[in-house]
Amino acid sequence: MNTPDDSLTAILRGWRVKPPADPDFRPRVWRRIEARARPSWPAYLRSHAGAWSLVALLVVCAAAFTGQATARARVRTDRETLVATYLVGLDPRVQAERKP
């Protein structure tokens, strides 16, 4: 069997690594952590406020246009119904034409 060399064992037991202290170690670690961290939702919105404001404005304009078009169609339909009902009440001939 191999017997360990006593002088090598003694040297290895006494051997200690003492690296020099790096004063910038912690700040570098925190910079790396912050670089990989995902931004929070409010921070994301603050950084993209212009784009999201434009999107919100476009959505509001599209909703207003759609609402106005729907309202005009509804008013037109209601008006035609009212006119037909009024004419049926006034003229019996229209009433006779409307009956199946």
Backbone as CSV, one residue per row, in Angstrom:
resi,resn,N_x,N_y,N_z,CA_x,CA_y,CA_z,C_x,C_y,C_z
1,MET,0.824,-1.178,0.000,0.000,0.000,0.000,0.869,1.241,0.000
2,ASN,0.248,2.273,-0.512,0.963,3.545,-0.523,0.773,4.228,0.813
3,THR,1.843,4.651,1.358,1.757,5.403,2.613,1.948,6.873,2.290
4,PRO,1.104,7.722,2.866,1.246,9.143,2.565,2.559,9.672,3.103
5,ASP,3.131,10.551,2.343,4.367,11.189,2.738,4.052,12.161,3.862
6,ASP,4.713,12.013,4.993,4.425,12.847,6.155,4.719,14.311,5.895
7,SER,5.742,14.601,5.149,6.073,16.007,4.905,5.020,16.644,3.995
8,LEU,4.492,15.893,3.012,3.454,16.427,2.124,2.152,16.644,2.896
9,THR,1.813,15.708,3.786,0.604,15.842,4.588,0.696,17.058,5.488
10,ALA,1.832,17.255,6.076,2.015,18.406,6.960,1.926,19.707,6.171
11,ILE,2.482,19.709,4.986,2.427,20.921,4.162,0.989,21.215,3.747
12,LEU,0.261,20.175,3.326,-1.121,20.382,2.895,-2.016,20.819,4.050
13,ARG,-1.764,20.324,5.251,-2.567,20.735,6.410,-2.327,22.200,6.744
14,GLY,-1.164,22.660,6.548,-0.847,24.044,6.882,-1.140,25.028,5.759
15,TRP,-1.505,24.510,4.628,-1.722,25.377,3.467,-3.084,26.056,3.538
16,ARG,-3.103,27.335,3.444,-4.339,28.117,3.460,-4.287,29.138,2.327
17,VAL,-5.424,29.284,1.639,-5.508,30.269,0.569,-6.128,31.531,1.164
18,LYS,-5.455,32.630,0.976,-5.960,33.904,1.481,-5.991,34.899,0.314
19,PRO,-7.107,34.885,-0.435,-7.185,35.808,-1.566,-7.360,37.240,-1.069
20,PRO,-6.915,38.199,-1.857,-7.084,39.594,-1.435,-8.567,39.986,-1.497
21,ALA,-8.979,40.812,-0.571,-10.376,41.260,-0.521,-10.659,42.214,-1.689
22,ASP,-11.786,41.999,-2.343,-12.196,42.849,-3.460,-13.258,43.827,-2.960
23,PRO,-12.965,45.118,-2.916,-13.944,46.070,-2.379,-15.167,46.246,-3.290
24,ASP,-15.057,45.882,-4.545,-16.162,46.067,-5.483,-16.998,44.795,-5.666
25,PHE,-16.741,43.775,-4.854,-17.413,42.491,-5.025,-18.923,42.603,-4.824
26,ARG,-19.361,43.138,-3.701,-20.803,43.224,-3.417,-21.544,44.120,-4.411
27,PRO,-21.030,45.306,-4.709,-21.750,46.113,-5.704,-21.871,45.423,-7.062
28,ARG,-20.832,44.680,-7.484,-20.926,43.958,-8.747,-21.980,42.868,-8.683
29,VAL,-22.050,42.162,-7.568,-23.060,41.108,-7.411,-24.455,41.718,-7.488
30,TRP,-24.686,42.828,-6.794,-26.012,43.451,-6.802,-26.363,44.012,-8.178
31,ARG,-25.385,44.517,-8.897,-25.644,44.986,-10.260,-26.073,43.823,-11.154
32,ARG,-25.418,42.674,-11.010,-25.799,41.508,-11.793,-27.195,41.016,-11.427
33,ILE,-27.519,41.041,-10.134,-28.849,40.616,-9.687,-29.910,41.558,-10.247
34,GLU,-29.676,42.857,-10.166,-30.644,43.836,-10.669,-30.788,43.758,-12.183
35,ALA,-29.695,43.427,-12.868,-29.768,43.319,-14.320,-30.643,42.144,-14.748
36,ARG,-30.659,41.089,-13.986,-31.469,39.911,-14.317,-32.880,39.981,-13.759
37,ALA,-33.113,40.873,-12.805,-34.440,40.960,-12.193,-35.429,41.545,-13.191
38,ARG,-36.643,40.987,-13.197,-37.691,41.521,-14.064,-38.236,42.785,-13.434
39,PRO,-38.536,43.788,-14.254,-39.091,45.017,-13.676,-40.520,44.782,-13.185
40,SER,-40.922,45.537,-12.203,-42.282,45.408,-11.693,-43.247,46.029,-12.700
41,TRP,-44.517,45.725,-12.538,-45.519,46.228,-13.467,-45.568,47.754,-13.472
42,PRO,-45.606,48.437,-12.316,-45.600,49.906,-12.364,-44.331,50.478,-13.017
43,ALA,-43.195,49.850,-12.777,-41.964,50.334,-13.405,-42.033,50.142,-14.917
44,TYR,-42.595,49.035,-15.353,-42.749,48.791,-16.786,-43.662,49.846,-17.412
45,LEU,-44.778,50.145,-16.731,-45.701,51.144,-17.260,-45.067,52.530,-17.314
46,ARG,-44.293,52.870,-16.282,-43.624,54.178,-16.285,-42.634,54.281,-17.433
47,SER,-41.928,53.211,-17.709,-40.928,53.269,-18.765,-41.557,53.232,-20.158
48,HIS,-42.790,52.740,-20.273,-43.477,52.664,-21.560,-44.760,53.499,-21.558
49,ALA,-44.777,54.593,-20.822,-45.997,55.393,-20.656,-46.493,55.957,-21.981
50,GLY,-45.604,56.422,-22.823,-46.024,57.009,-24.095,-46.729,56.012,-24.982
51,ALA,-46.166,54.843,-25.110,-46.765,53.820,-25.970,-48.121,53.375,-25.422
52,TRP,-48.205,53.156,-24.127,-49.475,52.703,-23.548,-50.524,53.811,-23.585
53,SER,-50.111,55.063,-23.488,-51.066,56.168,-23.621,-51.644,56.194,-25.029
54,LEU,-50.802,55.979,-26.019,-51.266,55.933,-27.404,-52.232,54.764,-27.612
55,VAL,-51.908,53.612,-27.062,-52.798,52.447,-27.176,-54.145,52.747,-26.512
56,ALA,-54.116,53.348,-25.331,-55.360,53.676,-24.629,-56.191,54.671,-25.434
57,LEU,-55.531,55.664,-26.020,-56.237,56.651,-26.831,-56.886,55.992,-28.048
58,LEU,-56.167,55.096,-28.720,-56.725,54.403,-29.873,-57.912,53.525,-29.489
59,VAL,-57.817,52.862,-28.346,-58.925,52.012,-27.880,-60.155,52.861,-27.579
60,VAL,-59.959,53.995,-26.927,-61.092,54.878,-26.605,-61.721,55.421,-27.886
61,CYS,-60.895,55.828,-28.851,-61.429,56.334,-30.125,-62.195,55.245,-30.878
62,ALA,-61.664,54.043,-30.914,-62.358,52.943,-31.591,-63.681,52.632,-30.896
63,ALA,-63.679,52.654,-29.570,-64.915,52.388,-28.830,-65.945,53.485,-29.077
64,ALA,-65.499,54.744,-29.134,-66.424,55.851,-29.391,-67.017,55.747,-30.793
65,PHE,-66.185,55.445,-31.773,-66.668,55.313,-33.143,-67.671,54.163,-33.258
66,THR,-67.342,53.027,-32.667,-68.236,51.873,-32.705,-69.546,52.171,-31.981
67,GLY,-69.457,52.818,-30.835,-70.664,53.173,-30.092,-71.550,54.139,-30.855
68,GLN,-70.933,55.112,-31.521,-71.706,56.072,-32.294,-72.391,55.384,-33.481
69,ALA,-71.669,54.509,-34.173,-72.260,53.794,-35.304,-73.409,52.902,-34.852
70,THR,-73.240,52.234,-33.742,-74.295,51.373,-33.210,-75.514,52.198,-32.800
71,ALA,-75.269,53.345,-32.167,-76.373,54.205,-31.743,-77.147,54.743,-32.944
72,ARG,-76.415,55.153,-33.995,-77.110,55.661,-35.195,-77.959,54.567,-35.840
73,ALA,-77.441,53.350,-35.908,-78.220,52.246,-36.483,-79.458,51.969,-35.636
74,ARG,-79.284,52.026,-34.339,-80.424,51.785,-33.438,-81.477,52.876,-33.574
75,VAL,-81.052,54.129,-33.678,-81.989,55.243,-33.851,-82.730,55.111,-35.173
76,ARG,-82.010,54.744,-36.234,-82.645,54.575,-37.545,-83.702,53.468,-37.487
77,THR,-83.374,52.350,-36.844,-84.322,51.237,-36.724,-85.535,51.654,-35.899
78,ASP,-85.299,52.340,-34.788,-86.407,52.789,-33.943,-87.284,53.789,-34.689
79,ARG,-86.665,54.680,-35.465,-87.429,55.665,-36.223,-88.310,54.971,-37.259
80,GLU,-87.749,54.001,-37.973,-88.545,53.284,-38.976,-89.706,52.544,-38.322
81,THR,-89.474,51.972,-37.153,-90.549,51.274,-36.426,-91.628,52.255,-36.002
82,LEU,-91.232,53.430,-35.494,-92.208,54.432,-35.068,-93.016,54.963,-36.248
83,VAL,-92.345,55.204,-37.378,-93.054,55.703,-38.561,-94.060,54.667,-39.046
84,ALA,-93.634,53.408,-39.092,-94.555,52.357,-39.540,-95.731,52.232,-38.593
85,THR,-95.496,52.291,-37.315,-96.584,52.193,-36.333,-97.527,53.381,-36.463
86,TYR,-96.999,54.567,-36.665,-97.813,55.774,-36.816,-98.672,55.679,-38.076
87,LEU,-98.061,55.255,-39.183,-98.820,55.157,-40.432,-99.897,54.088,-40.355
88,VAL,-99.630,52.998,-39.694,-100.645,51.950,-39.532,-101.821,52.487,-38.736
89,GLY,-101.546,53.305,-37.753,-102.631,53.887,-36.953,-103.440,54.908,-37.732
90,LEU,-102.841,55.597,-38.676,-103.541,56.631,-39.430,-104.281,56.084,-40.652
91,ASP,-103.667,55.204,-41.381,-104.209,54.775,-42.669,-104.558,53.281,-42.634
92,PRO,-105.845,52.950,-42.761,-106.237,51.543,-42.729,-105.676,50.738,-43.898
93,ARG,-105.372,51.390,-45.016,-104.813,50.668,-46.156,-103.414,50.136,-45.821
94,VAL,-102.642,50.952,-45.118,-101.303,50.501,-44.715,-101.455,49.339,-43.736
95,GLN,-102.465,49.449,-42.896,-102.705,48.379,-41.931,-103.064,47.086,-42.652
96,ALA,-103.853,47.180,-43.699,-104.246,45.994,-44.441,-103.059,45.396,-45.175
97,GLU,-102.145,46.228,-45.672,-100.970,45.730,-46.367,-99.994,45.051,-45.394
98,ARG,-99.966,45.493,-44.166,-99.021,44.978,-43.186,-99.451,43.631,-42.626
99,LYS,-100.760,43.305,-42.699,-101.245,42.034,-42.139,-100.903,40.896,-43.086
100,PRO,-100.453,39.760,-42.579,-100.117,38.618,-43.435,-101.338,37.881,-43.921
